[in-house]
Amino acid sequence: QVQLVESGGGLVQPGGSLRLSCAASGFTFNTAAMTWFRQTPGRLRELVAAITETGGITNYMDSVRGRFTISRDNDKNTVDLEMNSLKPEDTAVYYCSVLIRSIRYWGQGTQVTVSS
């Protein structure tokens, strides 16, 4: 079965950096676009970043463009999110996600808290 396991969240001060990682299994990783979402209490889950199957194309939500970088390693079946210049408004639970045959799968999420 499809499994997505996130790691790397934590508490960081404003202006700091974190790197999230997602380990994927149960599907052919190099044929699937991968995405990172985030969610805060009371708000809908929002798309943060996406990367195509080969990693050749990436896309970001406006508020993180230039600060976050999504990347993937098709040999290790992992997708990472490098987050720099973090702001308090980046505080959220971050989820790795993949869409396979019209079914969206989610990891368990990892908490990122940006606070002094």
N, C-alpha and C positions, 0 to 999 in steps of 0.2 A: 504494500500500500504506500501511497505518497506520504512522505514524512519531511517536515521542514523544522529544523531546530536552530533557533536563534541564540546568539551569545554576544557578550561584549557590552551590555548596558551598564549603567551605574550612575553615580553622582559626579558631576563635574561643575566647576565654576564657570561663570560667563566668560566667553573668549577661549575656553578650552576646547579640547578635541576628544573624540571617542571613535572607535572603529567597531562597527557591528559586523557579525559574520552569521551566515545562514548555511547550514549543512543540509543538503538535499539528498533524498533517496526515494526509490520506488517508481521512478520514471526515467525516461531518457533525457538526461539533463541538457545535453547540447542541442536538443531540438525545441527547447522551451524558453520563451522570453521570461525574465524574472523581474519581480517588482518588490519594492519596499513601501509599506503604508505606515501611517501612524494614527493614533487615536488618543484624544483626551476626554475626560469624563463629560458627558452631555453633548458631545459632538460626534458627527459622523466620521468614520474612518476615511482618511484622505491619502491619495496617492502622493508619495514623496519622490520616488525615482523609479525608472524602468530601464532595462537593458535588453537588447535583442539577443537571439540565440548565440551568435558568434561574438557578441560584445562590441560590434561595430557601430551601433547606434545607442545613444543614451538620451534620456529625457528627464527633466526635473520640474518640480513645482516651482513657481516663481520665487517664493520666499527662501528657498534653499539653494537656488542656482548660484554657482560660484563659491559656495561654501561646502557643499556635499559632493561626494564622488562615488558613483556606483561602479563596481567592477565584478568580474566573475572569473573563475578558474574552472574550465571545463574538464580538466584532468582530475581535479579534486572534488568536483561537484559542489562548489561553494560560490556564494555571491556575497559580497561585502558592501558595506556603506561606510565610507570614511566621512566623518562629520567634523568640520573645523569651524572656528569662530562661533561657537555655540551660543545661543541666546536663551533666555528664560522661556521664551515662547516656543522653543523646540522641545520643551518638556512634554513627554508623551510615552505611551507604549508603542514600540515599533514592531511591526510584523513583516515577516517575509511571506511572499505569496506567489503562487503560480496558477495559471489558468490552463486546464487540460481538458479537452473535449467538452467545453462549456461548463465545467465544474471548477470553481475557484477553491483552492486549498490554502490553508493558513498555518503558520507556525503558532507556537504558544505565546509569542510576544516577549519582548524584553524591555524593561523600564529604563528610560533615559530621563534623568532629572538634572536640569541646569539651574543651579542656585548658588548664591554666595553664603 
